[in-house]
Amino acid sequence: MMVLTEYDYEGRSYFAVGAARSGAALRLYPLFEEQLAVLVRESGGDAAALTAGREPVDVPAGESAGLRPRVPCFPGHPGDALVGGFMMTHNVKVDETTPDQPTWFFKGLGDTLRLPGEPLDVPGGALAVCEEAEVVLVYVGDEETGRPRYLGYTFGNDLTDIGRFKAHNGHLSYAKLCSAGISPALHLGPPPALVTGETTIERDGTPVWKGTFTTGTDALYYDLDTITAGLFVHEALHRPGRVHYVYIGADRSSFHGGHTMLDGDRVTLDFRSHGVTLTHPLVWTAGPGR
């Protein structure tokens, strides 16, 4: 399984092939004028085609100053990225009211995405916030038809005001208007069948809640190809070059475990099965009730 990570380094854009390893040197390949999303699509994910004609730059271990990862396949402008997802997709959440096609929600444009270490914003009037450890599918609009084409997947935290949704299930669209965490690594290939990991929530440096999660296509009640096809049939989502980040739903969260999150809490999602960790502090913004 090939993994690509895009970086800004010394004023230029690059990408690395393979998972980054702590304490190891990093080989970067320059991006010229093209977007990584387009390069992945045109190369078919072939490593030789991806790197052909690109003189690599090696960043020695311990010399990472000026090296900053980017959101995977992020377009030239945040307005050309659309962040959304499906809710109530997992087997553990199915009941007699479960519809044939899950509810889709809009979370924001590209600037709602946050890389590890960056704070996740919570609306000031939020009622009860929860983390959601999820697989995130990445698509780019076809240059001719605009129809989204699958590139690969990554991992994320779909932070949600679940209290608002529980108080009024018609307010899902409001409940989702929190920032979203995302890993910088794009995994090429089909979405994973099984993803397991652990959530840790810290307050003032002390763990206050821990729990495990399971996700991936085997955990879904729905066939993933069917529900994504049912979403992307809509021409309103067709635009050449637009990048889509689709969060496919989550297992139970700290909210279901009885935990209440507060301003300043630090949330870590350890996707142990895939060697990916996302850590974000939570920051309540000004708003109603603040």
N, C-alpha and C positions, 0 to 999 in steps of 0.2 A: 504494500500500500504506500503510494507516494504521498509525501507531505510537502507543501510549499508554504513559505512564510515570506511576506513582503516587508521590506524595511526602507526607512529613510536613513541615509548615511552620507554625511558630509555634503549635504545639499542635493543629493541625487537619489533616485529610486532604484532599488535592487530587489531581488528575490533569492531565497536560499532553497535548496532541494534537500529534503530530509529533516527530521525533527532536530531542533536545537538541543544541544547537550551542555549542561552546566560545566563551566571550566574548560570547554573545548574551543578550538579555533572555529571560525565561521567562514565558509566560502560563499560569496555573494556574486550574483550575475546581474549585470545592468539591465534595467528596462529602458528602452529608448523613448519613443514618443507614444508607444502603445500602452494600454491598460493590461494588467495581469489577467483580468477576466477574459479579455479577447485573446490573449496569448494562449491561455489554457484551452479555450474553445478551439482555436485554429490548430493547435498542436495535437489535439486529441489526448492530452495528458502524457505524451511520450517524452521521456527525460532528454533524449538526444535532440529531439526537435525543439524542446523548450530552451535548451542552452546553446544551440548551434549559433556560431558567429558572435558569441558574447564572451569577451575577455573577463575572466573572473577576478575578483578582488578578495583577498584573504584578510580577515580581521583576526589578529592573534588573540588568544585567550587572555582575558584581563584587560583588553584595550577596547572596551565597548562604548567608551564615551562618544556621544554623537550618534549612536546607533539606536534607532527607535522603531519598534515594530508597528505595522499598520493593520487596520481592520482588513481581513482577507478580501481581495478583489474590490476594494473600495474604489468607486468611480472618481472622476475628476472634481465633482461637485456633490455635496451632501444631498442636494435635491434630486439627484439622479439615482438615489438608493431608497428603497422602500422596505421597511421593517414591519413584519406582521407574523401571524401564526395561527395555529389551531388550538382550541381549548377542549378539555374533557375528552381526550383521545385515548387515554390509557385504560386497560382492562380493569384496573382497580377502581375506576370512577364510573363504570358503566352501570346503568339502572334501566328501569322500564321507560324512562323518558328520553333515552339516548336516540338522537336522530340518525338518519342514514348518512348524512354528510355533517361533519362537526362544524361548529361555529368558527368562522374566521374573524380575526380582529386585526386592526391597523394599530401599530404601536408608535410609529413615527417615521421620519426620514433618516438619512444616514447619520445625522448628528446626535441621534438618540443612543448610538452604540458606544460602549465604553470598553477599552482594553483592560487587562488585569492591572490592578493597582489604582485605577482611576475611580473616583467616587460615582456611585449610582444615586441619581436625584430622585427624591420622593416628593410628590405634591404635598404642600403644607396641610391640606385638609384630609389627608389619607386616614382611613379608619383602622385598618390592620394590614400590614404589609407582609408578604412572604416571598421567599426565594423560590425559583423554579429551575431546576437543573435539566437542561434540554439539549437535544441534538438540533443543530441549525443547518438547514439546507440552503445552499447558495446557487442562485440562478442568474443568468444574464440574458437580456432581450436580444433575440436574433436581429442581425443588422438589416435584414430585408423585411421580415414579417413582424418583428417586435415581440414575438411569442417567447416567453422565458424558456431557456435551455439550461438543464442541470449541469453544474460544474463540479460540485463536490459538497462536502459537509464540514462543519466545525462544531464547537460546543459553546453553550451560552447560559446565561442566567436571565430569565424573563421575569424580572421583578414586577410584582403585581399587588395592587391594593385589593386583596381578596375580601377585606371587610366591606368595602363598598359594593362588590359584586354580591356578597351574601345578603346585604341589606336590601338590594334591589337588583335582581339578575338582568334587568334591562340596562344596567349601567356598566356592563362589561367594557365598553369602549372607553369609559372614563377610568376604570380600574387598571387598564393596561398602559396608561400614559405616565409610566415611570421609565427611567433609563433602562437599558438592557446591556448586560455584560456579554462579551464575546471573546473567544480565543483568537489570537492572530494567525493560527495555523489552519490552512485549508487541506483537508484530507481528500485526495482524489479516489474515486471509486464509489460504489453504492453505499447508502447509509448503513450503519452498523446494526446488526440484529440484536446485540445485547451490550448494554453499557451499564456498569455498576460503579458506585462510588459512595462518598460520605460527605455530608454537610457539617461544617462547624461554624457556630456563631459565637463571636467574642464580644465582650463588653468591658471596656477599660483594661484590655489585655488578658482577660480571663474568659475561658470558654464557659458559655452559659447554656448552650444547647448543642447536641450532636444527634445525627440521624443518618441512616443510609438511604440510598435511592437506586432505583432500577429503571432504565429507559431503553430506547432502541426499538427497532421495528417489531421484535417479538413481543414487546410489552404493549403494543397498540391493539386496540379493538378494531381499528380500521385498516384496510389495505392502503399503504402509503401512496402507491402510484395512482390509485383510484381517487383519493381525496385531493391530491395535488393537481391531477388532470381536471377535476371538477372545479378547482379554483382558477387555474390558468386558462380555462376556456373563455373567460370573460375578457373581452377586448379592452376594457378599461385598464387592464394590467399589461397591455401590450405596448411596449415602447422600445425601439432599438437602443441597445446599450444600457438600459436601466438594469441595475443590480437588485435582486430580491433576496432578502434574508428571511427565511421561513422557519420559525420556531415550532416544533412539531408536538409540543405538549409535555407534561411532566407527571411524575409520580407524586405521592404525598409529600408535603413540605413541613417546615417547622410550625406553621399555623395549625396543621392537623395534629401536631404533637403538643399543642397547648402553649407554644411559645409566642410572646409578643415582642416584636422588634422595636427598637428605639433609635432615635437620631444618634449617629456615631457608632452604632454596631458595625462590626466587621464580619463579612460573610465570606467563607471559603467553600467552594465546591471542588472537591477532589474526584475527578473522573478517573478513578484508579485503573480501571480496565484499559484505558487508553493513554495513560501517562500525561494527563492534562489537568492543570490546576488553575482555577480562577479565584482571585481574592479581590474584594471591593469593600470599601467603607460606604455606609449609607449616610446621605445628607438630606435632611428635610429642608425643602425650600420654603420661601415665604408664601403664604396663601391663607385661605379661610381657616380660622381656628388657631392661627399662629400669632 
